[in-house]
Structures are given as C-alpha cells and as structure tokens.
Amino acid sequence: MFPAKKIQKLVGTRIQVEMKGEKFVLEGLLESVDDYLNLYLSSATEIVDGERRRMLGSVVLRGNNIVLITPLEE
C-alpha cells in the first residue's frame, strides 16, 4: 500500500509529526493530506523535549520535510 493511502486513513484523528532538522514535534488533528504527503493540521501544538510549548492553531506541513508520522490513541 502507498504511504499516502495509509495516511489518508488517519484523517480525522490526532497525530504527532516529527520534522526534518528540528528538535520538536508537532501534534494536532489531521484534517487533510495530498499525494505529496503535505499535511493540514488543526489545533496544532509544538512539543519540545516532551513538554507542550505553544499552541499554533492551523498549520500546513510540507511532505518532504516530514520524518515521522505517529497516530495517537485517544
């Protein structure tokens, strides 16, 4: 199965995203994803060293800057 298809199944759930070259993780509700794995998150929060730092609101993440996507259990 293609990665985009697996990620599309996560739309509507909370995920954590580790970005390339960054020391923090973003967590939010996955609203949509495209074929390039660009992500649109709502209610996004920045997490640094396991601690929630700031609320970002809505963010768009470019797919080629994403290292890891982890679904969260609610």
PyMOL commands that set and color helices and strands:
alter all, ss='L'
color gray80, all
select helices_A, chain A and resi 3-8+63-65
alter helices_A, ss='H'
color red, helices_A
select strands_A, chain A and resi 14-19+24-33+39-48+51-61+66-71
alter strands_A, ss='S'
color yellow, strands_A
deselect
rebuild
show_as cartoon
